[in-house]
Amino acid sequence: MDQEDEAAMAQHLLAAADKYGLHRLKMICLEILSSHIDANSVATILVLAEKHYCYGLKEACFEFLNSLAVLSAIVDERMQQHLAMANLLISTLIISLSS
C-alpha cells in the first residue's frame, strides 16, 4: 500500500472510529494522518480534524501552515474556495495567517 492509499484509508477509518467510539483506532488514524500532512493534503486533513474534534491533528495542520514558504506556495484562490465551502471558520483562519 502506498502512502496516498494509507492516508485515504486513515481518513475513512477516522470517521468510522469517531462515529463508533473506537478510541484506539482513532489514535492510530491520527498518527498516520499527522505524518501525511503536506501541501496537497493539509486542507482535507484540516477539515477532517475539525469535523471529528481532533485538536492535536488540527494543531499539526496549523503548524504546517505557519511556515511562510509553505503557506505562500499552497494558499491560492482554489484552496480558499474549497475551504470556504467546507468550513468558513477554518477558511478565515487560513486567510488571516496568509496576510
N, CA, C and O of each residue as an XYZ file, in Angstrom:
396
protein
N       0.856     -1.171      0.000
C       0.000      0.000      0.000
C       0.901      1.234      0.000
O       1.801      1.356      0.832
N       0.651      2.145     -0.941
C       1.470      3.357     -0.981
C       0.957      4.374      0.041
O      -0.099      4.186      0.646
N       1.722      5.454      0.223
C       1.400      6.432      1.263
C       0.075      7.139      1.012
O      -0.654      7.444      1.956
N      -0.238      7.398     -0.237
C      -1.501      8.062     -0.563
C      -2.691      7.185     -0.185
O      -3.678      7.670      0.369
N      -2.588      5.881     -0.491
C      -3.658      4.949     -0.125
C      -3.784      4.822      1.390
O      -4.890      4.749      1.925
N      -2.644      4.797      2.073
C      -2.646      4.698      3.531
C      -3.351      5.907      4.157
O      -4.144      5.758      5.087
N      -3.057      7.096      3.642
C      -3.686      8.314      4.163
C      -5.185      8.315      3.877
O      -5.976      8.700      4.738
N      -5.579      7.893      2.686
C      -7.002      7.844      2.338
C      -7.744      6.856      3.236
O      -8.848      7.141      3.701
N      -7.138      5.700      3.476
C      -7.760      4.716      4.352
C      -7.876      5.268      5.774
O      -8.897      5.077      6.435
N      -6.837      5.949      6.238
C      -6.862      6.523      7.586
C      -7.963      7.569      7.718
O      -8.584      7.685      8.774
N      -8.208      8.328      6.658
C      -9.285      9.325      6.690
C     -10.645      8.650      6.888
O     -11.452      9.091      7.706
N     -10.886      7.592      6.142
C     -12.167      6.882      6.244
C     -12.305      6.170      7.589
O     -13.374      6.174      8.200
N     -11.208      5.558      8.039
C     -11.250      4.865      9.323
C     -11.418      5.836     10.484
O     -12.055      5.504     11.484
N     -10.851      7.033     10.361
C     -11.016      8.041     11.408
C     -12.492      8.388     11.574
O     -12.991      8.479     12.695
N     -13.178      8.579     10.471
C     -14.608      8.894     10.534
C     -15.382      7.762     11.217
O     -16.246      8.015     12.057
N     -15.071      6.527     10.856
C     -15.754      5.381     11.464
C     -15.395      5.252     12.944
O     -16.266      4.998     13.776
N     -14.124      5.426     13.269
C     -13.682      5.318     14.662
C     -14.351      6.375     15.527
O     -14.742      6.100     16.661
N     -14.481      7.571     14.995
C     -15.146      8.639     15.742
C     -16.629      8.318     15.927
O     -17.180      8.504     17.012
N     -17.256      7.843     14.882
C     -18.690      7.535     14.933
C     -19.004      6.437     15.945
O     -20.001      6.514     16.662
N     -18.150      5.412     16.001
C     -18.426      4.256     16.851
C     -17.635      4.259     18.162
O     -17.657      3.275     18.901
N     -16.947      5.346     18.448
C     -16.239      5.468     19.725
C     -15.055      4.529     19.880
O     -14.768      4.069     20.985
N     -14.368      4.240     18.788
C     -13.199      3.355     18.823
C     -11.945      4.206     19.037
O     -11.251      4.564     18.085
N     -11.671      4.520     20.299
C     -10.621      5.477     20.648
C      -9.239      5.043     20.144
O      -8.505      5.858     19.585
N      -8.881      3.784     20.335
C      -7.551      3.303     19.921
C      -7.383      3.430     18.406
O      -6.342      3.891     17.938
N      -8.383      3.032     17.645
C      -8.324      3.153     16.188
C      -8.222      4.617     15.782
O      -7.489      4.958     14.854
N      -8.953      5.475     16.470
C      -8.894      6.905     16.175
C      -7.478      7.435     16.390
O      -6.980      8.217     15.579
N      -6.829      7.016     17.474
C      -5.461      7.466     17.756
C      -4.484      6.988     16.674
O      -3.592      7.732     16.268
N      -4.653      5.768     16.218
C      -3.792      5.236     15.153
C      -3.984      6.052     13.875
O      -3.012      6.411     13.210
N      -5.226      6.340     13.538
C      -5.513      7.133     12.336
C      -4.931      8.534     12.448
O      -4.394      9.064     11.476
N      -5.035      9.135     13.626
C      -4.482     10.477     13.831
C      -2.972     10.479     13.646
O      -2.412     11.406     13.062
N      -2.317      9.440     14.146
C      -0.863      9.331     13.983
C      -0.487      9.217     12.505
O       0.451      9.869     12.047
N      -1.208      8.402     11.777
C      -0.941      8.236     10.344
C      -1.177      9.549      9.604
O      -0.341      9.974      8.806
N      -2.307     10.185      9.865
C      -2.626     11.433      9.165
C      -1.639     12.539      9.507
O      -1.282     13.337      8.641
N      -1.197     12.595     10.749
C      -0.209     13.608     11.140
C       1.075     13.466     10.340
O       1.725     14.459     10.014
N       1.434     12.242     10.028
C       2.668     12.016      9.276
C       2.486     12.222      7.772
O       3.464     12.192      7.024
N       1.252     12.429      7.322
C       0.982     12.620      5.895
C       0.567     14.047      5.539
O       0.073     14.291      4.438
N       0.761     14.981      6.451
C       0.395     16.368      6.161
C       1.397     16.945      5.174
O       2.597     16.983      5.445
N       0.901     17.391      4.035
C       1.738     18.063      3.045
C       0.881     19.089      2.312
O      -0.293     19.275      2.634
N       1.470     19.744      1.336
C       0.771     20.816      0.624
C      -0.498     20.327     -0.068
O      -1.456     21.087     -0.211
N      -0.513     19.076     -0.496
C      -1.683     18.549     -1.198
C      -2.779     18.058     -0.258
O      -3.945     17.995     -0.646
N      -2.411     17.710      0.974
C      -3.389     17.095      1.870
C      -3.830     17.966      3.029
O      -4.818     17.647      3.690
N      -3.126     19.058      3.297
C      -3.384     19.824      4.521
C      -4.816     20.342      4.601
O      -5.403     20.320      5.683
N      -5.390     20.800      3.516
C      -6.759     21.333      3.558
C      -7.761     20.240      3.918
O      -8.636     20.448      4.759
N      -7.636     19.092      3.292
C      -8.545     17.979      3.563
C      -8.395     17.484      4.993
O      -9.388     17.242      5.679
N      -7.147     17.334      5.444
C      -6.902     16.851      6.802
C      -7.400     17.861      7.830
O      -7.934     17.472      8.869
N      -7.234     19.139      7.555
C      -7.698     20.176      8.475
C      -9.219     20.149      8.622
O      -9.736     20.265      9.734
N      -9.924     19.999      7.531
C     -11.387     19.908      7.589
C     -11.803     18.649      8.351
O     -12.725     18.689      9.166
N     -11.128     17.543      8.086
C     -11.412     16.288      8.779
C     -11.159     16.431     10.283
O     -11.960     15.968     11.096
N     -10.059     17.064     10.645
C      -9.731     17.271     12.061
C     -10.798     18.113     12.753
O     -11.183     17.823     13.886
N     -11.265     19.135     12.087
C     -12.314     19.989     12.655
C     -13.616     19.207     12.809
O     -14.290     19.317     13.833
N     -13.963     18.435     11.815
C     -15.230     17.696     11.824
C     -15.279     16.647     12.931
O     -16.335     16.394     13.511
N     -14.118     16.033     13.221
C     -14.080     14.927     14.184
C     -13.412     15.320     15.504
O     -12.994     14.457     16.275
N     -13.316     16.624     15.755
C     -12.809     17.135     17.037
C     -11.415     16.606     17.378
O     -11.154     16.194     18.508
N     -10.534     16.623     16.394
C      -9.164     16.142     16.562
C      -8.237     17.346     16.712
O      -7.595     17.773     15.753
N      -8.178     17.881     17.921
C      -7.477     19.138     18.138
C      -5.971     19.029     17.902
O      -5.359     19.974     17.403
N      -5.368     17.901     18.250
C      -3.942     17.717     18.002
C      -3.624     17.698     16.516
O      -2.628     18.277     16.083
N      -4.466     17.034     15.737
C      -4.278     16.979     14.287
C      -4.494     18.359     13.676
O      -3.768     18.764     12.769
N      -5.483     19.068     14.174
C      -5.746     20.430     13.710
C      -4.539     21.323     14.005
O      -4.131     22.121     13.161
N      -3.979     21.187     15.191
C      -2.796     21.965     15.561
C      -1.611     21.626     14.660
O      -0.856     22.515     14.265
N      -1.444     20.344     14.335
C      -0.356     19.930     13.444
C      -0.524     20.559     12.060
O       0.457     20.957     11.432
N      -1.755     20.646     11.593
C      -2.013     21.295     10.301
C      -1.656     22.773     10.354
O      -1.038     23.298      9.428
N      -2.043     23.446     11.439
C      -1.726     24.867     11.560
C      -0.222     25.098     11.697
O       0.296     26.090     11.184
N       0.485     24.196     12.381
C       1.942     24.310     12.455
C       2.545     24.204     11.058
O       3.463     24.948     10.711
N       2.026     23.280     10.266
C       2.494     23.132      8.895
C       2.227     24.404      8.104
O       3.090     24.878      7.364
N       1.032     24.952      8.263
C       0.661     26.160      7.531
C       1.429     27.393      7.990
O       1.571     28.348      7.226
N       1.924     27.390      9.214
C       2.644     28.550      9.726
C       3.963     28.808      9.009
O       4.498     29.914      9.078
N       4.473     27.833      8.345
C       5.681     28.044      7.563
C       5.322     28.959      6.392
O       4.553     28.570      5.512
N       5.867     30.148      6.379
C       5.513     31.120      5.338
C       5.819     30.617      3.937
O       5.079     30.902      2.995
N       6.901     29.873      3.799
C       7.245     29.347      2.479
C       6.171     28.372      2.009
O       5.731     28.431      0.861
N       5.758     27.489      2.887
C       4.727     26.518      2.547
C       3.403     27.236      2.324
O       2.695     26.952      1.358
N       3.069     28.159      3.210
C       1.799     28.865      3.112
C       1.668     29.611      1.796
O       0.630     29.532      1.140
N       2.702     30.331      1.404
C       2.621     31.087      0.155
C       2.546     30.166     -1.058
O       2.007     30.548     -2.097
N       3.084     28.952     -0.929
C       3.052     28.011     -2.045
C       1.678     27.367     -2.221
O       1.317     26.985     -3.334
N       0.909     27.242     -1.141
C      -0.334     26.478     -1.256
C      -1.617     27.278     -1.106
O      -2.673     26.812     -1.534
N      -1.565     28.474     -0.513
C      -2.797     29.245     -0.345
C      -3.068     30.003     -1.635
O      -2.521     31.082     -1.863
N      -3.895     29.441     -2.452
C      -4.302     30.083     -3.691
C      -5.824     30.193     -3.709
O      -6.492     29.710     -2.795
N      -6.349     30.798     -4.699
C      -7.790     31.036     -4.767
C      -8.604     29.749     -4.703
O      -9.635     29.703     -4.032
N      -8.159     28.719     -5.385
C      -8.906     27.461     -5.411
C      -8.979     26.825     -4.027
O     -10.034     26.332     -3.627
N      -7.866     26.832     -3.293
C      -7.870     26.248     -1.958
C      -8.779     27.045     -1.029
O      -9.510     26.464     -0.226
N      -8.739     28.358     -1.131
C      -9.589     29.191     -0.285
C     -11.061     28.906     -0.561
O     -11.865     28.860      0.370
N     -11.423     28.716     -1.828
C     -12.814     28.408     -2.167
C     -13.218     27.046     -1.610
O     -14.322     26.887     -1.088
N     -12.326     26.067     -1.722
C     -12.606     24.725     -1.201
C     -12.851     24.787      0.300
O     -13.812     24.207      0.804
N     -11.987     25.485      1.002
C     -12.135     25.588      2.449
C     -13.375     26.383      2.837
O     -14.041     26.058      3.820
N     -13.680     27.406      2.080
C     -14.860     28.209      2.390
C     -16.119     27.358      2.301
O     -17.033     27.505      3.113
N     -16.165     26.481      1.328
C     -17.323     25.603      1.201
C     -17.346     24.576      2.328
O     -18.414     24.246      2.843
N     -16.175     24.069      2.714
C     -16.110     23.014      3.713
C     -16.291     23.548      5.134
O     -16.978     22.943      5.958
N     -15.666     24.687      5.402
C     -15.751     25.213      6.762
C     -15.316     26.665      6.767
O     -14.130     26.955      6.615
N     -16.239     27.564      6.937
C     -15.974     29.001      6.886
C     -14.973     29.434      7.948
O     -14.130     30.288      7.674
N     -15.039     28.881      9.128
C     -14.133     29.259     10.205
C     -12.688     28.937      9.853
O     -11.806     29.778     10.027
N     -12.439     27.741      9.365
C     -11.082     27.348      9.004
C     -10.574     28.223      7.875
O      -9.416     28.640      7.890
N     -11.415     28.507      6.901
C     -11.023     29.370      5.793
C     -10.583     30.732      6.297
O      -9.564     31.260      5.851
N     -11.334     31.302      7.215
C     -10.998     32.609      7.769
C      -9.653     32.570      8.480
O      -8.847     33.489      8.333
N      -9.405     31.517      9.247
C      -8.134     31.393      9.957
C      -6.957     31.285      8.992
O      -5.923     31.915      9.213
N      -7.096     30.502      7.931
C      -6.011     30.339      6.963
C      -5.760     31.639      6.218
O      -4.608     32.021      6.011
N      -6.806     32.314      5.820
C      -6.639     33.584      5.113
C      -5.944     34.598      6.011
O      -5.097     35.356      5.537
N      -6.284     34.627      7.299
C      -5.634     35.573      8.209
C      -4.172     35.211      8.423
O      -3.344     36.100      8.617
N      -3.837     33.924      8.391
C      -2.440     33.509      8.516
C      -1.622     33.938      7.306
O      -0.430     34.220      7.429
N      -2.253     33.987      6.143
C      -1.514     34.295      4.920
C      -1.266     35.782      4.737
O      -0.472     36.159      3.875
N      -1.912     36.639      5.511
C      -1.692     38.081      5.338
C      -0.697     38.629      6.326
O      -0.406     39.825      6.309
